[in-house]
């Protein structure tokens, strides 16, 4: 799950890390829980595991399998027990992918009908969940086209004092707020101006609508393309004067944000399942002792990984050295090009 490392999919049921650590994905009793980086980051977010995490933070991720059981094999490969994948979140954001899987008989040989799924009404679920709508630091001039002053607007809401309208806003759902603001030109004018602070608070309350800062989503996007900084929303640094209403509207329209909501809801369901099952589980009844075992194992695994990384770096220099991180296998001789 990327708690310590990033794996690449090879083929034939195998994943490999940069340290040449091979993992067989599916076995007879279950599967390793491998996730795309974005999905893993969202899951880590719900369990409070940020980039600067400690060993005890990683224990929280390990507890998923300890409490809920190993992800299933066969036709349900990689599905975490007790998580209702197809029933979480808003019905319009749900997708049942099970009919598109075909079990190949042998471990790791499941086949997914990608083309059939992409052409189905659920094809949006294949969209990248880290593509955010453009954010503008201020409303564009053409957003004010055809918007007129309050005096020329009829209707019940148009006649209400502005301060009363602002008092009503917190009692509306996001959908109701966006819909109301589109009912007349006056309210569209307000949405583009005085309603922006409320739109901003709604965007930030969603959670999934902005990059996760503690897990490096924002910085990763900027590193890949510095131009992204111009229009990528930042939950803290983006100006309060920005067009938050337009952004709020767009995050509920794009396939990428729809896919992100689905993943967000599934990860939240994993957390709920763990919290519900933990007290009565065998693991929960021996919580302190079991957590101590996991911490010891994670510490040793982390040291071994650092040692292997150091060996790989040393191999690039042709040196004959001993790594300093947790390596107990004796001296390792790395031959030079002349040997």
C-alpha positions as CSV (number, residue, x, y, z in Angstrom):
1,X,0.0,0.0,0.0
2,X,3.0,2.3,-0.2
3,X,3.4,2.5,3.6
4,X,7.1,2.2,3.0
5,X,7.6,1.8,-0.6
6,X,6.3,2.2,-4.2
7,X,5.8,-0.9,-6.3
8,X,5.6,-1.3,-10.0
9,X,3.4,-4.0,-11.7
10,X,5.4,-6.4,-13.8
11,X,3.1,-9.1,-15.1
12,X,2.0,-12.6,-14.3
13,X,0.9,-11.7,-10.7
14,X,4.1,-9.9,-9.7
15,X,4.9,-6.5,-8.3
16,X,8.5,-5.2,-7.7
17,X,9.9,-2.3,-5.7
18,X,13.0,-0.2,-6.6
19,X,15.0,-2.5,-4.1
20,X,14.0,-5.5,-6.3
21,X,11.6,-6.8,-3.6
22,X,9.2,-9.0,-5.5
23,X,5.6,-9.5,-4.3
24,X,3.2,-12.2,-5.5
25,X,-0.1,-10.3,-5.6
26,X,-2.6,-13.1,-5.3
27,X,-2.3,-16.4,-3.5
28,X,-4.7,-19.1,-2.5
29,X,-5.7,-17.3,0.8
30,X,-5.9,-13.7,-0.5
31,X,-4.2,-10.8,-2.1
32,X,-1.8,-8.1,-1.1
33,X,-3.5,-4.8,-0.9
34,X,-1.8,-2.9,-3.7
35,X,-3.2,0.5,-4.6
36,X,-2.5,3.3,-7.0
37,X,-0.6,6.1,-5.4
38,X,-3.6,8.5,-5.3
39,X,-5.9,5.9,-3.8
40,X,-3.2,5.0,-1.2
41,X,-2.8,8.6,-0.3
42,X,-6.5,9.1,0.3
43,X,-6.6,5.9,2.5
44,X,-3.6,7.1,4.4
45,X,-5.3,10.5,4.9
46,X,-8.3,8.9,6.6
47,X,-6.0,6.9,8.9
48,X,-3.9,10.0,9.8
49,X,-0.8,8.8,8.1
50,X,0.9,11.7,6.5
51,X,4.3,11.9,4.8
52,X,6.2,12.7,8.0
53,X,4.6,9.8,9.8
54,X,6.1,7.7,12.6
55,X,6.1,4.0,13.1
56,X,3.0,4.1,15.2
57,X,1.2,5.8,12.3
58,X,2.0,2.9,10.0
59,X,0.5,0.5,12.5
60,X,-2.8,2.1,11.8
61,X,-2.6,1.0,8.1
62,X,-1.5,-2.5,9.1
63,X,-4.5,-2.8,11.4
64,X,-6.8,-2.8,8.4
65,X,-5.8,-6.4,7.6
66,X,-5.5,-7.4,11.3
67,X,-9.1,-6.3,12.1
68,X,-11.0,-6.9,8.8
69,X,-9.0,-9.8,7.4
70,X,-6.8,-10.2,4.3
71,X,-8.2,-8.9,1.0
72,X,-10.0,-11.7,-0.8
73,X,-8.7,-13.9,-3.7
74,X,-10.5,-15.2,-6.7
75,X,-13.4,-13.3,-8.2
76,X,-13.3,-10.9,-5.3
77,X,-9.5,-10.4,-5.5
78,X,-8.2,-7.3,-3.6
79,X,-11.6,-6.5,-2.0
80,X,-11.3,-5.7,1.7
81,X,-13.8,-7.7,3.8
82,X,-16.8,-5.8,5.4
83,X,-16.4,-2.8,3.0
84,X,-19.6,-2.2,0.9
85,X,-17.8,-0.9,-2.2
86,X,-20.9,-0.6,-4.3
87,X,-23.1,1.1,-1.6
88,X,-21.0,4.0,-0.3
89,X,-21.6,7.6,-1.1
90,X,-24.2,9.2,-3.3
91,X,-25.9,6.7,-5.6
92,X,-24.8,8.7,-8.6
93,X,-21.2,8.2,-7.6
94,X,-21.5,4.4,-7.1
95,X,-20.1,1.9,-9.5
96,X,-20.3,-1.9,-9.4
97,X,-17.2,-3.3,-11.3
98,X,-17.8,-6.9,-10.3
99,X,-19.7,-7.9,-13.5
100,X,-16.6,-6.8,-15.6
101,X,-14.2,-9.2,-13.9
102,X,-13.5,-12.7,-15.2
103,X,-11.6,-15.1,-13.0
104,X,-8.9,-16.8,-14.9
105,X,-8.7,-19.9,-12.7
106,X,-5.1,-19.5,-11.5
107,X,-3.9,-16.8,-9.0
108,X,-3.4,-13.4,-10.5
109,X,-5.0,-14.3,-13.8
110,X,-8.2,-12.3,-13.4
111,X,-9.2,-10.3,-16.5
112,X,-11.0,-7.0,-16.5
113,X,-13.1,-5.9,-19.5
114,X,-11.7,-2.5,-19.8
115,X,-13.2,-1.5,-23.1
116,X,-16.6,-2.8,-22.1
117,X,-16.5,-0.9,-18.8
118,X,-15.2,2.3,-20.4
119,X,-18.1,2.3,-22.8
120,X,-20.6,1.6,-20.0
121,X,-22.5,4.3,-18.0
122,X,-19.8,3.8,-15.3
123,X,-16.9,4.6,-17.5
124,X,-16.3,7.8,-15.5
125,X,-14.8,5.6,-12.8
126,X,-11.7,5.1,-14.9
127,X,-10.9,8.8,-14.9
128,X,-7.7,9.9,-13.1
129,X,-8.7,11.0,-9.6
130,X,-6.0,13.6,-9.3
131,X,-7.0,16.0,-12.1
132,X,-8.5,19.0,-10.5
133,X,-10.6,21.8,-12.2
134,X,-8.9,25.1,-13.0
135,X,-9.0,27.6,-10.2
136,X,-9.0,31.3,-11.0
137,X,-7.6,33.8,-8.5
138,X,-10.5,36.2,-9.3
139,X,-13.7,35.9,-11.3
140,X,-13.2,36.5,-15.0
141,X,-14.8,39.6,-16.5
142,X,-17.1,37.6,-18.8
143,X,-18.7,36.1,-15.7
144,X,-20.4,39.4,-15.1
145,X,-21.9,39.6,-18.6
146,X,-25.7,40.1,-18.5
147,X,-25.8,40.3,-14.7
148,X,-27.9,43.3,-13.6
149,X,-28.4,45.3,-10.4
150,X,-30.8,44.2,-7.6
151,X,-33.4,46.9,-8.4
152,X,-34.3,45.4,-11.7
153,X,-34.8,41.8,-10.4
154,X,-38.3,40.6,-9.4
155,X,-38.9,37.5,-7.2
156,X,-39.0,36.6,-3.5
157,X,-35.3,36.1,-3.0
158,X,-34.5,39.2,-5.0
159,X,-36.5,41.3,-2.6
160,X,-34.8,39.8,0.5
161,X,-32.1,42.0,2.1
162,X,-28.6,40.7,1.4
163,X,-27.8,40.0,5.0
164,X,-30.8,37.8,5.3
165,X,-29.8,35.8,2.2
166,X,-26.3,35.3,3.7
167,X,-27.9,34.0,6.9
168,X,-29.9,31.5,4.9
169,X,-26.8,30.1,3.0
170,X,-25.4,27.9,5.9
171,X,-28.7,26.0,6.0
172,X,-28.5,24.9,2.4
173,X,-26.8,21.8,1.0
174,X,-24.1,22.3,-1.6
175,X,-26.5,21.3,-4.4
176,X,-29.2,23.6,-3.1
177,X,-26.8,26.5,-2.8
178,X,-25.5,26.1,-6.4
179,X,-29.1,25.6,-7.7
180,X,-30.5,28.6,-5.9
181,X,-27.6,30.8,-7.2
182,X,-28.6,29.9,-10.7
183,X,-32.3,30.8,-10.4
184,X,-31.9,34.5,-11.5
185,X,-29.3,37.0,-12.6
186,X,-29.3,38.8,-9.3
187,X,-28.3,35.6,-7.4
188,X,-25.7,34.8,-10.0
189,X,-24.3,38.2,-9.4
190,X,-24.2,37.6,-5.7
191,X,-22.7,34.1,-6.2
192,X,-19.9,35.8,-8.2
193,X,-19.3,38.4,-5.5
194,X,-20.6,38.3,-2.0
195,X,-21.3,34.6,-1.9
196,X,-17.7,33.6,-2.6
197,X,-16.7,33.2,1.0
198,X,-19.5,30.7,1.6
199,X,-18.5,28.9,-1.6
200,X,-14.9,28.7,-0.4
201,X,-16.0,27.2,3.0
202,X,-18.1,24.6,1.1
203,X,-15.1,23.6,-1.1
204,X,-12.8,23.2,1.8
205,X,-15.4,21.2,3.8
206,X,-15.7,18.6,1.1
207,X,-12.1,17.3,1.7
208,X,-11.8,15.5,-1.7
209,X,-12.1,18.8,-3.7
210,X,-8.5,20.0,-3.1
211,X,-5.1,18.3,-3.2
212,X,-3.9,16.6,0.0
213,X,-1.1,18.8,1.4
214,X,0.3,16.4,4.0
215,X,0.7,13.7,1.4
216,X,2.4,15.8,-1.2
217,X,-0.4,15.8,-3.9
218,X,-0.1,19.6,-4.5
219,X,3.7,19.6,-4.6
220,X,3.8,16.5,-6.9
221,X,1.6,18.2,-9.4
222,X,3.8,21.4,-9.4
223,X,6.9,19.3,-9.7
224,X,5.6,17.5,-12.8
225,X,4.6,20.8,-14.4
226,X,5.4,24.2,-12.8
227,X,2.6,25.8,-14.9
228,X,0.1,23.9,-12.8
229,X,0.8,26.5,-10.0
230,X,-1.2,29.0,-12.0
231,X,-4.6,27.3,-11.7
232,X,-4.2,24.5,-9.2
233,X,-6.2,25.2,-6.1
234,X,-4.4,25.3,-2.8
235,X,-6.6,24.9,0.4
236,X,-4.5,27.5,2.3
237,X,-2.7,29.7,-0.2
238,X,-5.3,30.2,-2.9
239,X,-6.7,33.7,-2.4
240,X,-10.0,34.2,-0.7
241,X,-10.9,36.5,-3.5
242,X,-10.8,33.7,-6.1
243,X,-13.7,32.3,-8.0
244,X,-14.6,29.6,-5.4
245,X,-18.2,29.4,-6.6
246,X,-17.1,28.5,-10.1
247,X,-14.7,25.9,-8.7
248,X,-17.4,24.5,-6.4
249,X,-19.6,24.0,-9.4
250,X,-16.9,22.4,-11.5
251,X,-15.8,19.8,-8.9
252,X,-19.3,18.4,-9.1
253,X,-19.2,18.1,-12.9
254,X,-15.9,16.6,-14.0
255,X,-15.4,12.8,-14.4
256,X,-12.1,13.0,-12.5
257,X,-13.7,14.5,-9.4
258,X,-16.5,12.0,-9.6
259,X,-14.0,9.2,-9.6
260,X,-12.2,10.9,-6.7
261,X,-15.4,11.1,-4.7
262,X,-16.0,7.4,-5.2
263,X,-12.5,6.5,-3.9
264,X,-12.8,9.0,-1.1
265,X,-16.1,7.4,0.0
266,X,-14.6,3.9,-0.2
267,X,-11.6,4.8,1.9
268,X,-13.9,6.4,4.5
269,X,-15.9,3.2,4.6
270,X,-12.7,1.2,5.3
271,X,-12.1,3.5,8.3
272,X,-15.6,3.0,9.5
273,X,-15.4,-0.8,9.2
274,X,-12.1,-0.9,11.2
275,X,-13.5,1.3,13.9
276,X,-16.6,-0.8,14.1
277,X,-14.8,-4.2,14.1
278,X,-11.8,-3.3,16.2
279,X,-13.2,-3.6,19.8
280,X,-14.6,-7.1,19.3
281,X,-11.8,-8.5,17.1
282,X,-9.1,-10.9,18.4
283,X,-6.6,-8.2,17.6
284,X,-8.6,-5.6,19.5
285,X,-8.8,-7.7,22.6
286,X,-4.9,-7.8,22.8
287,X,-4.4,-4.4,21.3
288,X,-1.3,-3.2,23.2
289,X,0.6,-6.5,22.7
290,X,-0.4,-6.8,19.0
291,X,0.5,-3.2,18.3
292,X,3.9,-3.7,19.8
293,X,4.5,-6.7,17.6
294,X,3.6,-4.7,14.5
295,X,5.8,-1.8,15.5
296,X,8.8,-4.2,15.9
297,X,8.2,-5.8,12.6
298,X,7.8,-2.5,10.8
299,X,11.0,-1.1,12.3
300,X,13.0,-4.1,11.2
301,X,11.4,-4.0,7.7
302,X,12.1,-0.3,7.4
303,X,15.8,-0.8,8.4
304,X,16.2,-3.6,5.9
305,X,14.6,-1.5,3.1
306,X,17.0,1.4,3.9
307,X,19.9,-1.0,3.9
308,X,18.9,-2.4,0.5
309,X,18.5,1.1,-0.9
310,X,22.0,2.0,0.3
311,X,23.4,-1.2,-1.4
312,X,21.7,-0.2,-4.7
313,X,23.2,3.3,-4.5
314,X,26.6,1.9,-3.6
315,X,26.4,-0.5,-6.6
316,X,26.2,2.4,-8.9
317,X,29.7,3.6,-7.7
318,X,31.4,0.2,-7.9
319,X,32.4,0.5,-4.2
320,X,33.1,-2.4,-1.8
321,X,31.3,-1.1,1.3
322,X,29.0,-2.1,4.1
323,X,25.6,-0.3,4.3
324,X,24.9,1.4,7.7
325,X,21.1,0.8,7.9
326,X,20.0,-2.4,9.6
327,X,21.9,-4.9,7.4
328,X,22.9,-8.1,9.2
329,X,24.1,-10.1,6.3
330,X,27.9,-9.4,6.7
331,X,30.1,-7.6,4.2
332,X,28.8,-7.2,0.7
333,X,31.4,-7.0,-2.1
334,X,30.4,-5.0,-5.1
335,X,32.8,-5.5,-8.0
336,X,34.1,-2.7,-10.1
337,X,33.9,-2.6,-13.8
338,X,37.4,-4.1,-14.1
339,X,36.6,-7.2,-12.1
